[in-house]
């Protein structure tokens, strides 16, 4: 092996310490050896095209150049996907893989202007278009004859959909809808690809017909000429500007000045406007939730990918980086040997496992409930909606915290864009606000939990994810099952307190919504507790099931990760456990010791555990996290790519610095 390809000796030793078969764990995470093989094959095919390679690193480009590069890459990527579909006769799964937080963000590192076409425009057509509308539009969208986006959020309103101001008024004389933006705050704001990429859009607007408002409905609107791409008359459109991250996404604004569209351009699977303007109501307003829930489930899966990247980078770097000299005559230890560093990293690894299982659980539930909806059964829809809301909120918040923790674990080098941690943070923190702001989503879950609590109090049967509300919790027991039961009691007690506080405030004269608002901090906390319980339970139960089919060595490590995650959250939420359970001081000491012992036991497997995420260097895109661990050589190589290093003396020296130093400026 030549020097240029040599693996760092510390990293090599770490891999030799690993007690389990890394490929076996990769297969478990992927869902089996065949799935691993297929994923690797797909990555090989896509990365072999070289679309991800940049002559000049994109961080040195202007905002306009970044967008132009993102469009070029997105077009090359989807040309490739189309070719693969024709060759292999595969469907939408290909799009999910290459748009997601793993392979997708390796190619389009700061967001893609075509993402919303596939994750919002097409799914909305499929979920809310009539059979005739689907027959006309979906083929055109899949073939990329048109490029679409989805415009809901406005400058003045986001999560509060009923407050949207854009209007769509039906004109029975011409059988057209007239779309209008009555105020500046009614301008659509944020949709990806809207600014300069899409030529069609699904617009959510207040429907007016025969002088009556029927609430928010979806409309297909052509934005630009299909040949020239010029905005059509009455369409006011542009880009919203630079952001913390996702600067390749081409987020836009959109206003309408009395824009007319045909009656057939209202999506009419659930509601209709007849030619004379008569409104035919949907059997349930909840049928429109489908697209949002689909996107939230996709977001949870993406958060797992971003966290896996961040913790792989930080763990490999921690094996290579040596720091301080606790013992005078010994070499500087790897920072991975410090318990504080293990504390930062191990829980992040466990979180990826926990959230991956939660994502799979809710993905299965989403598909089952969608099938039930098609058959007219809406019984489990509220449960899915409540769970998708709080899971989206908790996973995105935890992912942002995890990526930042990993960045800080890398010290100063983690601040370099070459680490890929700042860019990853920009992508995950964006998810805390798009597709539902997290606090608002937690409060939506709380509405469901309050109703479930009232059902339990009335003796009614409850859906599986809230069945614990009707159970009596046993006394505190310092075991894994005991901790999970403790979290059941915490969640149930918090919901119970919220209900009691709302009722108390109503009795004192407050209206229900005012009483709700005064209790909303506690309600959000109750939702978070409910979600934590769900994640802990699904991680614990699903791992117990899966380890029956793995080797004893891997079983031990997988169960240690579950223990670590559950005990970590018990220590993090100690105040709640002290308040609502019979946990003692001795129990807390026991938990702390248990946690520290687990860190020590997992330490030899740290690098093996992140290697099992099986992230190629092209996907990690990090000088700190490459498989060979040659951190310092890679950092220097990245530094030399800076345009400022192209010449020994920058022109600013002669123009400003020298005259200033000589007092002649």
C-alpha positions as CSV (number, residue, x, y, z in Angstrom):
1,X,0.0,0.0,0.0
2,X,1.5,3.4,-1.0
3,X,1.8,6.2,1.4
4,X,-1.0,8.2,-0.3
5,X,-3.5,5.3,0.4
6,X,-2.2,4.2,3.8
7,X,-4.8,4.1,6.6
8,X,-4.0,6.0,9.8
9,X,-2.5,3.6,12.3
10,X,-4.8,4.6,15.1
11,X,-7.8,4.1,13.0
12,X,-6.5,0.7,11.8
13,X,-6.0,-0.4,15.5
14,X,-9.5,0.7,16.3
15,X,-10.9,-1.5,13.6
16,X,-8.9,-4.5,14.9
17,X,-10.4,-4.0,18.4
18,X,-14.0,-4.4,17.1
19,X,-15.7,-7.4,18.7
20,X,-18.5,-8.0,16.1
21,X,-18.8,-8.4,12.3
22,X,-19.3,-4.9,10.8
23,X,-20.9,-6.2,7.6
24,X,-23.5,-8.1,9.7
25,X,-24.6,-4.9,11.4
26,X,-24.7,-3.1,8.1
27,X,-27.0,-5.8,6.8
28,X,-29.2,-5.4,9.9
29,X,-29.5,-1.7,9.4
30,X,-30.2,-2.0,5.7
31,X,-32.9,-4.7,6.2
32,X,-30.8,-7.7,5.0
33,X,-27.8,-8.6,2.8
34,X,-29.7,-8.2,-0.4
35,X,-30.7,-4.6,0.5
36,X,-27.1,-3.8,1.4
37,X,-26.0,-5.1,-2.0
38,X,-28.7,-3.1,-3.8
39,X,-27.8,0.1,-2.0
40,X,-24.1,-0.3,-2.7
41,X,-24.8,-1.0,-6.3
42,X,-27.0,2.0,-6.6
43,X,-24.4,4.2,-5.0
44,X,-21.7,2.8,-7.3
45,X,-23.8,3.5,-10.4
46,X,-24.6,7.0,-9.4
47,X,-21.2,8.1,-8.0
48,X,-19.4,6.6,-11.0
49,X,-21.0,9.3,-13.1
50,X,-19.0,11.9,-11.2
51,X,-21.9,14.3,-10.9
52,X,-20.7,15.0,-7.3
53,X,-17.2,16.1,-8.3
54,X,-16.7,19.9,-8.2
55,X,-13.8,21.7,-10.0
56,X,-14.0,24.5,-7.6
57,X,-15.6,23.6,-4.1
58,X,-19.1,25.1,-4.1
59,X,-18.4,27.1,-0.9
60,X,-16.2,29.4,-3.0
61,X,-19.0,30.1,-5.5
62,X,-21.4,33.1,-5.5
63,X,-25.0,32.6,-4.6
64,X,-26.0,32.7,-8.3
65,X,-23.3,30.3,-9.3
66,X,-24.3,27.8,-6.5
67,X,-27.9,27.8,-7.9
68,X,-26.6,27.2,-11.5
69,X,-24.4,24.4,-10.4
70,X,-27.3,22.8,-8.4
71,X,-29.5,22.9,-11.5
72,X,-26.8,21.3,-13.7
73,X,-26.2,18.6,-11.1
74,X,-30.0,18.0,-10.6
75,X,-30.6,17.6,-14.3
76,X,-27.6,15.2,-14.8
77,X,-28.8,13.2,-11.8
78,X,-32.4,12.9,-12.9
79,X,-31.3,12.1,-16.4
80,X,-29.4,9.2,-14.9
81,X,-32.4,8.1,-12.8
82,X,-34.6,8.1,-15.8
83,X,-32.1,5.9,-17.7
84,X,-32.0,3.5,-14.7
85,X,-35.8,3.3,-14.6
86,X,-35.9,2.4,-18.3
87,X,-33.2,-0.2,-17.9
88,X,-34.4,-1.7,-14.6
89,X,-38.1,-0.9,-14.6
90,X,-38.0,0.5,-11.1
91,X,-40.3,3.1,-9.5
92,X,-40.4,5.9,-7.0
93,X,-38.0,4.2,-4.6
94,X,-35.1,5.4,-6.8
95,X,-36.1,9.0,-6.3
96,X,-36.3,8.6,-2.5
97,X,-32.8,7.2,-2.4
98,X,-31.1,9.8,-4.4
99,X,-33.0,12.7,-2.9
100,X,-32.4,11.7,0.7
101,X,-29.9,12.7,3.3
102,X,-27.4,10.1,2.2
103,X,-26.7,9.8,-1.5
104,X,-28.8,12.8,-2.4
105,X,-26.9,15.3,-0.2
106,X,-23.6,13.8,-1.4
107,X,-24.3,15.1,-4.9
108,X,-26.3,18.2,-4.1
109,X,-24.6,19.2,-0.9
110,X,-26.6,22.3,-0.2
111,X,-30.1,21.2,-1.4
112,X,-31.7,20.4,-4.8
113,X,-34.0,22.7,-6.7
114,X,-35.9,19.6,-7.9
115,X,-36.7,18.0,-4.6
116,X,-40.2,19.4,-4.2
117,X,-41.1,18.2,-7.6
118,X,-40.7,14.6,-6.3
119,X,-41.6,14.8,-2.6
120,X,-44.5,17.3,-2.8
121,X,-45.7,18.0,-6.3
122,X,-46.1,14.4,-7.6
123,X,-47.3,12.9,-4.2
124,X,-50.0,15.7,-4.0
125,X,-51.2,14.9,-7.5
126,X,-51.3,11.2,-6.6
127,X,-53.1,11.9,-3.3
128,X,-55.5,14.7,-4.2
129,X,-56.0,14.5,-8.0
130,X,-59.1,12.8,-9.5
131,X,-58.5,9.8,-11.7
132,X,-58.7,12.0,-14.8
133,X,-56.3,14.6,-13.4
134,X,-53.8,11.9,-12.4
135,X,-54.0,10.4,-15.9
136,X,-53.1,13.8,-17.4
137,X,-50.6,15.3,-14.9
138,X,-48.6,12.5,-13.4
139,X,-47.2,11.2,-16.6
140,X,-46.0,14.7,-17.6
141,X,-44.5,15.2,-14.1
142,X,-42.7,11.8,-14.1
143,X,-41.3,12.4,-17.6
144,X,-40.2,15.9,-16.5
145,X,-42.1,17.4,-19.4
146,X,-43.1,19.9,-16.6
147,X,-41.3,20.7,-13.3
148,X,-43.6,21.4,-10.3
149,X,-43.4,22.6,-6.8
150,X,-45.8,23.1,-3.9
151,X,-46.7,26.5,-2.5
152,X,-48.5,26.7,0.8
153,X,-46.5,28.9,3.2
154,X,-47.0,32.6,2.8
155,X,-44.9,35.6,3.9
156,X,-47.4,36.2,6.8
157,X,-48.5,32.6,7.6
158,X,-46.9,29.2,7.8
159,X,-48.1,26.4,10.0
160,X,-51.5,28.1,10.5
161,X,-53.0,27.0,7.2
162,X,-56.5,28.4,7.9
163,X,-54.9,31.9,8.0
164,X,-53.5,31.8,4.4
165,X,-54.6,34.8,2.4
166,X,-54.2,33.8,-1.2
167,X,-57.7,33.6,-2.8
168,X,-59.1,31.5,-5.7
169,X,-62.5,32.7,-6.7
170,X,-64.6,30.7,-9.1
171,X,-66.2,32.5,-12.1
172,X,-69.1,30.4,-13.4
173,X,-69.4,32.6,-16.6
174,X,-66.0,31.5,-17.9
175,X,-65.7,28.3,-15.8
176,X,-62.4,29.5,-14.4
177,X,-60.8,30.3,-11.1
178,X,-59.2,33.7,-10.5
179,X,-56.1,33.5,-8.2
180,X,-55.2,36.7,-6.4
181,X,-52.7,37.9,-3.7
182,X,-54.6,40.6,-1.9
183,X,-51.7,41.7,0.4
184,X,-47.9,41.5,0.5
185,X,-48.2,39.0,3.4
186,X,-50.3,36.7,1.1
187,X,-47.3,36.2,-1.2
188,X,-46.2,32.5,-1.2
189,X,-42.8,32.3,0.4
190,X,-40.3,29.4,0.8
191,X,-41.3,26.7,-1.8
192,X,-38.1,24.9,-3.1
193,X,-37.6,25.2,-6.8
194,X,-40.2,28.0,-7.1
195,X,-37.9,30.9,-7.9
196,X,-36.4,30.0,-11.2
197,X,-36.7,26.2,-11.7
198,X,-40.4,25.1,-11.7
199,X,-42.9,26.0,-14.4
200,X,-45.9,24.6,-12.6
201,X,-47.1,24.7,-9.0
202,X,-49.7,23.3,-6.7
203,X,-51.0,26.4,-4.9
204,X,-53.0,26.2,-1.6
205,X,-55.6,29.0,-1.6
206,X,-58.9,30.0,0.0
207,X,-61.6,28.8,-2.3
208,X,-64.5,31.2,-3.0
209,X,-67.6,30.3,-4.9
210,X,-71.1,31.8,-5.1
211,X,-70.0,34.4,-2.5
212,X,-69.0,31.7,0.1
213,X,-65.5,30.8,1.4
214,X,-64.9,27.0,1.5
215,X,-61.5,27.0,3.0
216,X,-58.1,25.9,1.7
217,X,-57.9,23.9,-1.5
218,X,-55.2,22.8,-3.9
219,X,-54.9,24.3,-7.5
220,X,-52.5,23.5,-10.3
221,X,-51.2,26.8,-11.7
222,X,-48.8,27.3,-14.6
223,X,-46.1,29.8,-13.6
224,X,-43.9,30.0,-16.7
225,X,-44.1,29.5,-20.4
226,X,-43.2,25.9,-21.3
227,X,-40.8,27.0,-24.1
228,X,-39.3,30.4,-23.0
229,X,-39.6,29.9,-19.2
230,X,-40.7,33.5,-18.9
231,X,-43.2,34.2,-16.1
232,X,-46.8,34.3,-17.4
233,X,-48.9,37.5,-17.1
234,X,-50.0,38.2,-13.5
235,X,-47.3,36.0,-12.0
236,X,-44.9,37.8,-9.7
237,X,-42.1,35.5,-8.9
238,X,-38.5,35.5,-7.7
239,X,-36.0,34.1,-5.1
240,X,-36.1,34.9,-1.4
241,X,-32.3,35.2,-0.9
242,X,-29.4,33.6,1.0
243,X,-30.1,31.3,4.0
244,X,-28.2,29.5,6.8
245,X,-28.2,26.4,4.6
246,X,-30.0,24.8,1.6
247,X,-28.8,27.5,-0.8
248,X,-29.1,25.3,-3.8
249,X,-32.8,24.7,-3.1
250,X,-33.9,27.8,-5.0
251,X,-36.6,28.9,-2.5
252,X,-38.9,31.4,-4.0
253,X,-41.8,33.9,-3.6
254,X,-44.9,34.0,-5.7
255,X,-47.7,36.5,-6.0
256,X,-50.8,36.6,-8.2
257,X,-52.6,39.5,-9.9
258,X,-56.0,38.1,-11.0
259,X,-54.5,35.0,-12.7
260,X,-57.1,32.8,-14.4
261,X,-56.9,29.0,-14.5
262,X,-59.4,26.4,-15.9
263,X,-61.9,24.8,-13.5
264,X,-60.2,21.5,-14.1
265,X,-57.1,22.8,-12.5
266,X,-58.5,22.5,-9.0
267,X,-57.5,19.1,-7.6
268,X,-60.8,17.3,-7.2
269,X,-60.3,13.9,-5.7
270,X,-61.8,14.9,-2.3
271,X,-63.8,18.1,-3.1
272,X,-65.3,19.5,-6.3
273,X,-66.7,22.7,-7.8
274,X,-69.4,22.0,-10.3
275,X,-69.7,24.1,-13.5
276,X,-72.4,26.3,-11.9
277,X,-70.2,27.0,-8.9
278,X,-71.9,24.4,-6.5
279,X,-69.4,23.2,-3.9
280,X,-69.3,19.4,-3.3
281,X,-67.8,18.8,0.1
282,X,-65.2,16.1,0.9
283,X,-66.3,13.2,3.1
284,X,-63.6,14.2,5.5
285,X,-61.3,17.2,5.8
286,X,-58.6,14.9,7.2
287,X,-58.1,13.3,3.7
288,X,-55.9,16.2,2.8
289,X,-53.3,15.2,5.5
290,X,-51.8,12.5,3.3
291,X,-49.1,14.6,1.6
292,X,-47.9,16.3,4.8
293,X,-47.6,13.0,6.6
294,X,-45.7,11.4,3.7
295,X,-43.2,14.3,3.8
296,X,-42.9,14.1,7.6
297,X,-42.1,10.4,7.5
298,X,-39.5,11.1,4.8
299,X,-37.9,13.8,7.0
300,X,-37.5,11.3,9.9
301,X,-35.6,8.9,7.6
302,X,-33.4,11.8,6.4
303,X,-32.5,12.8,9.9
304,X,-31.1,9.4,10.5
305,X,-28.9,9.8,7.5
306,X,-27.6,13.2,8.5
307,X,-26.9,12.0,12.1
308,X,-25.1,8.9,10.8
309,X,-22.8,11.2,8.7
310,X,-22.1,13.5,11.6
311,X,-21.2,10.9,14.1
312,X,-19.1,8.9,11.6
313,X,-17.1,12.0,11.0
314,X,-16.7,12.9,14.7
315,X,-15.9,9.3,15.8
316,X,-13.2,8.7,13.2
317,X,-11.7,12.1,13.9
318,X,-11.7,11.3,17.6
319,X,-9.7,8.1,17.0
320,X,-7.1,10.1,15.0
321,X,-6.9,13.2,17.1
322,X,-4.5,13.1,20.1
323,X,-4.7,15.8,22.7
324,X,-3.3,16.7,26.2
325,X,-0.9,14.7,28.3
326,X,-2.6,13.5,31.5
327,X,0.4,11.2,32.3
328,X,3.7,13.0,32.0
329,X,5.9,10.4,30.3
330,X,3.2,8.9,28.0
331,X,2.1,10.0,24.5
332,X,-1.0,12.2,24.1
333,X,-4.1,9.9,24.2
334,X,-6.7,9.7,21.5
335,X,-9.5,12.0,22.4
336,X,-11.8,9.0,22.0
337,X,-10.2,7.7,25.3
338,X,-11.8,10.6,27.2
339,X,-15.1,9.6,28.8
340,X,-16.5,13.0,28.0
341,X,-15.9,12.4,24.3
342,X,-17.5,9.0,24.5
343,X,-20.5,10.6,26.1
344,X,-20.8,13.0,23.2
345,X,-20.5,10.3,20.5
346,X,-22.0,7.0,21.8
347,X,-25.5,8.4,22.4
348,X,-25.4,9.8,18.9
349,X,-24.7,6.4,17.5
350,X,-27.5,4.9,19.6
351,X,-29.9,7.7,18.4
352,X,-29.4,6.7,14.8
353,X,-30.4,3.2,15.6
354,X,-33.4,4.3,17.7
355,X,-34.7,6.8,15.1
356,X,-34.1,4.3,12.2
357,X,-36.4,1.8,13.9
358,X,-39.0,4.5,14.7
359,X,-38.9,5.7,11.1
360,X,-39.5,2.1,9.8
361,X,-42.3,1.6,12.3
362,X,-44.1,4.8,11.2
363,X,-43.4,4.2,7.5
364,X,-45.2,0.8,7.8
365,X,-48.0,2.5,9.7
366,X,-48.3,5.3,7.1
367,X,-48.6,2.7,4.3
368,X,-51.2,0.7,6.2
369,X,-53.3,3.8,7.1
370,X,-53.0,5.0,3.5
371,X,-54.4,1.7,2.3
372,X,-57.2,2.0,4.9
373,X,-58.1,5.5,3.7
374,X,-58.4,4.3,0.1
375,X,-61.0,1.8,1.5
376,X,-62.8,4.6,3.4
377,X,-61.5,3.6,6.8
378,X,-60.2,6.7,8.7
379,X,-60.1,5.2,12.2
380,X,-56.3,5.2,12.6
381,X,-55.7,8.5,10.8
382,X,-55.7,10.7,13.9
383,X,-53.2,8.4,15.7
384,X,-50.9,8.5,12.6
385,X,-51.2,12.3,12.4
386,X,-50.4,12.8,16.1
387,X,-47.4,10.5,15.9
388,X,-46.0,11.9,12.7
389,X,-46.3,15.4,14.2
390,X,-44.4,14.7,17.4
391,X,-41.8,12.4,15.8
392,X,-41.0,15.0,13.2
393,X,-40.5,17.6,15.9
394,X,-38.4,15.4,18.2
395,X,-36.2,13.8,15.5
396,X,-35.4,17.1,13.8
397,X,-34.6,18.8,17.2
398,X,-32.5,15.9,18.3
399,X,-30.7,15.7,14.9
400,X,-29.8,19.4,15.0
401,X,-28.5,18.9,18.6
402,X,-26.6,15.7,17.6
403,X,-24.9,17.3,14.6
404,X,-23.9,20.4,16.6
405,X,-22.6,18.1,19.4
406,X,-20.5,16.2,16.8
407,X,-19.2,19.5,15.4
408,X,-18.1,20.6,18.9
409,X,-16.6,17.2,19.5
410,X,-14.2,17.9,16.7
411,X,-12.9,21.1,18.2
412,X,-11.8,23.9,15.9
413,X,-11.5,21.6,12.9
414,X,-15.2,20.9,13.1
415,X,-15.8,24.6,12.3
416,X,-14.2,24.2,8.9
417,X,-16.6,23.7,6.0
418,X,-14.2,21.0,4.9
419,X,-15.4,18.9,7.8
420,X,-18.9,18.9,6.2
421,X,-20.4,19.4,9.7
422,X,-21.5,23.1,9.3
423,X,-23.2,22.3,6.0
424,X,-24.9,19.2,7.6
425,X,-26.1,21.4,10.5
426,X,-27.6,23.8,8.0
427,X,-29.6,21.0,6.4
428,X,-30.9,19.5,9.7
429,X,-31.7,22.7,11.5
430,X,-33.8,23.8,8.5
431,X,-36.0,20.7,9.1
432,X,-37.0,22.1,12.6
433,X,-39.1,24.7,10.8
434,X,-40.2,23.4,7.4
435,X,-43.2,21.1,7.0
436,X,-44.5,22.3,10.4
437,X,-42.7,24.4,13.0
438,X,-41.8,22.0,15.9
439,X,-43.6,23.7,18.8
440,X,-46.8,23.9,16.7
441,X,-46.5,20.3,15.8
442,X,-46.0,19.2,19.4
443,X,-49.2,21.2,20.3
444,X,-51.1,19.4,17.5
445,X,-50.1,16.1,19.1
446,X,-51.2,17.5,22.4
447,X,-54.7,18.0,21.0
448,X,-54.9,14.3,20.3
449,X,-53.4,13.3,23.7
450,X,-55.9,15.4,25.6
451,X,-58.8,13.6,23.7
452,X,-57.1,10.2,24.3
453,X,-56.8,11.0,28.0
454,X,-60.5,11.9,28.1
455,X,-61.4,8.6,26.3
456,X,-59.3,6.6,28.8
457,X,-61.1,8.4,31.7
458,X,-64.4,7.4,30.1
459,X,-63.4,3.8,29.9
460,X,-63.2,3.7,26.0
461,X,-60.6,1.6,24.2
462,X,-57.5,3.4,23.0
463,X,-55.2,3.0,19.9
464,X,-51.9,1.1,20.5
465,X,-49.6,4.2,20.8
466,X,-51.7,5.7,23.6
467,X,-52.9,2.5,25.3
468,X,-50.5,3.2,28.2
469,X,-52.9,6.0,29.4
470,X,-55.3,3.3,30.6
471,X,-52.6,1.2,32.4
472,X,-51.5,1.3,36.0
473,X,-47.8,1.7,36.3
474,X,-45.9,-0.5,38.7
475,X,-43.4,1.0,41.3
476,X,-40.0,2.2,40.0
477,X,-37.7,-0.6,39.0
478,X,-34.1,0.1,38.0
479,X,-34.1,-2.2,34.9
480,X,-34.6,-1.4,31.2
481,X,-38.3,-2.4,31.3
482,X,-38.6,-0.4,34.6
483,X,-37.2,2.8,33.0
484,X,-39.6,2.4,30.0
485,X,-42.5,1.9,32.5
486,X,-41.3,5.0,34.3
487,X,-41.5,7.0,31.1
488,X,-45.0,5.7,30.6
489,X,-45.9,7.2,34.0
490,X,-44.1,10.5,33.2
491,X,-46.0,10.9,29.9
492,X,-49.4,9.9,31.4
493,X,-48.9,12.2,34.4
494,X,-47.9,15.1,32.3
495,X,-51.0,14.7,30.1
496,X,-53.2,14.3,33.2
497,X,-51.8,17.5,34.7
498,X,-52.4,19.4,31.4
499,X,-56.1,18.3,31.4
500,X,-56.5,19.2,35.0
501,X,-54.9,22.7,34.5
502,X,-57.1,23.4,31.4
503,X,-60.2,22.5,33.4
504,X,-59.1,24.5,36.4
505,X,-58.5,27.6,34.2
506,X,-61.8,27.2,32.5
507,X,-63.5,27.0,35.9
508,X,-61.8,30.3,36.8
509,X,-63.6,31.9,33.8
510,X,-61.1,31.5,30.9
511,X,-62.4,30.4,27.5
512,X,-61.1,27.0,26.4
513,X,-58.6,28.4,23.9
514,X,-57.2,30.9,26.5
515,X,-56.9,28.0,29.0
516,X,-55.1,26.0,26.4
517,X,-52.7,28.8,25.6
518,X,-51.9,29.3,29.3
519,X,-51.2,25.5,29.5
520,X,-49.3,25.3,26.2
521,X,-45.8,25.1,27.6
522,X,-46.8,22.0,29.6
523,X,-48.8,20.6,26.7
524,X,-45.7,20.8,24.4
525,X,-43.6,19.0,27.1
526,X,-46.3,16.4,27.5
527,X,-46.2,15.7,23.7
528,X,-42.4,15.4,23.9
529,X,-42.7,13.0,26.8
530,X,-45.2,10.9,24.8
531,X,-42.8,10.9,21.8
532,X,-39.8,9.9,23.9
533,X,-41.8,7.0,25.3
534,X,-42.7,5.9,21.8
535,X,-39.1,6.0,20.6
536,X,-37.8,4.2,23.7
537,X,-40.5,1.5,23.5
538,X,-40.1,0.9,19.7
539,X,-36.3,0.8,20.0
540,X,-36.3,-1.6,22.9
541,X,-39.0,-3.9,21.6
542,X,-37.9,-4.0,18.0
543,X,-34.2,-4.6,18.9
544,X,-35.2,-7.4,21.3
545,X,-37.0,-9.0,18.3
546,X,-34.2,-8.4,15.8
547,X,-31.3,-9.7,18.0
548,X,-32.8,-13.2,18.0
549,X,-31.5,-13.6,14.4
550,X,-27.9,-12.2,14.8
551,X,-24.6,-13.5,16.1
552,X,-24.0,-13.5,19.9
553,X,-21.2,-10.9,19.5
554,X,-23.4,-8.5,17.6
555,X,-26.4,-9.1,19.9
556,X,-24.3,-8.0,22.9
557,X,-23.4,-4.7,21.2
558,X,-26.9,-4.0,19.9
559,X,-28.4,-4.5,23.3
560,X,-25.6,-2.4,24.9
561,X,-26.7,0.5,22.6
562,X,-30.3,0.1,23.7
563,X,-29.3,0.1,27.3
564,X,-27.1,3.2,26.7
565,X,-30.0,5.1,25.0
566,X,-32.6,4.3,27.6
567,X,-30.3,5.1,30.5
568,X,-29.1,8.3,28.8
569,X,-32.7,9.6,28.6
570,X,-33.4,8.5,32.1
571,X,-30.5,10.7,33.3
572,X,-31.5,13.5,30.9
573,X,-35.1,13.5,32.2
574,X,-34.2,12.9,35.9
575,X,-36.4,15.8,37.1
576,X,-39.5,14.2,35.5
577,X,-38.7,10.8,37.0
578,X,-38.1,12.3,40.5
579,X,-41.4,14.2,40.2
580,X,-43.6,11.4,38.9
581,X,-42.1,8.1,39.9
582,X,-40.7,6.6,43.1
583,X,-37.0,6.7,41.9
584,X,-34.5,7.1,44.8
585,X,-31.1,8.8,45.1
586,X,-29.5,5.3,45.2
587,X,-31.3,4.4,41.9
588,X,-29.9,7.6,40.3
589,X,-26.3,6.6,41.4
590,X,-26.9,3.2,40.0
591,X,-28.1,4.7,36.6
592,X,-25.0,6.9,36.5
593,X,-22.7,4.0,37.1
594,X,-24.5,1.9,34.6
595,X,-24.2,4.6,32.0
596,X,-20.5,5.1,32.5
597,X,-19.9,1.3,32.5
598,X,-21.7,1.1,29.1
599,X,-19.5,3.9,27.6
600,X,-16.5,1.9,28.7
601,X,-17.8,-1.4,27.2
602,X,-18.8,0.3,23.9
603,X,-15.5,2.2,23.6
604,X,-13.6,-0.6,21.7
605,X,-16.4,-0.8,19.2
606,X,-16.9,2.9,18.5
607,X,-15.2,3.0,15.1
608,X,-16.7,-0.4,14.1
609,X,-20.2,1.0,14.9
610,X,-19.8,4.0,12.6
611,X,-18.1,1.9,9.9
612,X,-21.3,-0.2,10.0
613,X,-23.3,2.8,8.7
614,X,-21.3,2.1,5.5
615,X,-21.0,5.7,4.3
616,X,-18.6,6.1,1.4
617,X,-16.1,8.9,1.4
618,X,-18.0,10.6,-1.5
619,X,-21.1,10.6,0.7
620,X,-19.4,11.8,3.9
621,X,-17.6,14.6,1.9
622,X,-15.4,15.3,5.0
623,X,-11.7,15.9,5.5
624,X,-12.1,14.7,9.1
625,X,-14.2,11.6,8.5
626,X,-12.7,9.8,5.5
627,X,-12.2,6.0,5.9
628,X,-8.4,6.3,5.8
629,X,-8.3,8.8,8.7
630,X,-5.7,11.0,7.0
631,X,-7.2,14.1,8.5
632,X,-4.3,16.5,8.4
633,X,-3.2,15.7,4.8
634,X,-6.9,16.1,3.7
635,X,-7.3,19.4,5.6
636,X,-4.2,20.8,3.9
637,X,-5.3,19.6,0.5
638,X,-8.7,21.3,1.0
639,X,-7.0,24.5,2.2
640,X,-5.0,24.7,-1.0
641,X,-8.2,24.6,-3.1
642,X,-9.1,28.1,-1.8
643,X,-8.9,30.6,-4.6
644,X,-7.0,32.9,-2.3
645,X,-4.1,30.4,-2.5
646,X,-3.9,30.6,-6.3
647,X,-1.4,33.5,-6.1
648,X,1.2,34.4,-3.5
649,X,0.2,38.1,-3.3
650,X,-3.4,39.2,-3.4
651,X,-4.1,42.4,-5.3
652,X,-5.6,43.9,-2.2
653,X,-2.0,44.2,-0.8
654,X,-1.0,46.7,-3.5
655,X,-4.4,48.4,-3.6
656,X,-5.1,48.9,0.1
657,X,-2.7,47.2,2.5
658,X,0.6,48.7,1.3
659,X,-0.7,52.3,0.9
660,X,-2.3,52.0,4.4
661,X,1.0,50.7,5.9
662,X,2.8,53.6,4.3
663,X,0.2,56.2,5.4
664,X,-0.8,56.9,1.7
665,X,-4.3,55.4,1.8
